[in-house]
Amino acid sequence: MNQRWNQALLAALLLGQLILLSTNSTSRGSPLEGIVLGAVGPLAHAATLTKDSVVGLFGSFRMAGSLRQDNHRLRRELEDMHRTLVRLHGVEEELTRLSRISGYSRPEKGDFFVADVVYVDNASWLRSLVLYTGDAKPQHNQPVVTIRGLVGRVVVPADPYAKVLLITDRSASVSAMIKRTRRRGMARGAGEESLLLDNIPLQEDVRPGDEVVTAGIDGVFPRGIPIGVVTSVEPGHELFHRIRVQPHIEFALLDQVYVFNEQVVPADIKEVLSSKEGTSSSIIRSSGRQD
């Protein structure tokens, strides 16, 4: 029935077109042309609506198929993430159990508070910013981060404000490691929103695109905070690479940050360790001269 209706509709449209073409073209038109237009016009409009409906229907089918594929993909990714979370939870429980047996307890991670950025110093050679901390009490050497990565550390606490030294400042340094290889080095500010990763031997495999995170051995920054990504690896001195790192943070866009209440290594302990290292070095040098 539908096929016969389509054939009749097509025949009527073709007949109308032939009649319109066969009539003499005048500025006012002929009565026959008006009759044909009156008869064929609704049929043509109905055909156009039918075509648009069919095209829209097929478009809806394609969209529904695409949505089903996306839904299936997202469900699969969610299941993978759930399995990963279960495995990590099992690993954490195992580590907790082993730590309890051995009598070791890791230091507690401090909480954090939110601070507003009220001033950014991008003009001078000292790359820093000023925070408004509100009721929170800023302290010296507190790490400052965002959800994207490391910003710097508090160098001048002045309740309710705090001055932060950015990691890109030339006087700033952070113990860092390449996430892929776990090789540790020292990331120091190079100005112009970039860093250099030092003390990575030439024989180490370092590639552009490698993620760099905090190593957690400088007594200030906890381990695992994202720092940036390696952008270039060049031969440096005789023993080490020259590695440039692009920070994850766009410092000019900072408006709010998180300040960690992290328990850093006390300054007096670090001074004692430094003095012992200096004494040991002096003894070694003295022994070398005596020989």
Buried (B, 14 or more C-beta within 10 A) or exposed (E): EEEEEEEEBEEBBEEBEEBBEEBEEEEEEEEEBEEBBEEBEEBBEEBEEEEEEEEEEEEEEEEEEEEEEEEEEEEEEEEEEEEEEEEEEEEEEEEEEEEEEEEEEEEEEBEBBEBEBEEBBEEEEBBBBBBBBEEBEBBEBBBBBBEEBBBBBBBEBEEBBBBBBBBBBEEBBBBBBBBBEEBBBBBBBBEEBBBBBBBBEEEBEBEEEBBBBBBBEBBBBBEEBBBBBBBEBEEBEEEBBBBBBBBBBEBEEBEEBBBBBBEBEEEEEBEEEEEEEEEEEEEEEEEEEEE
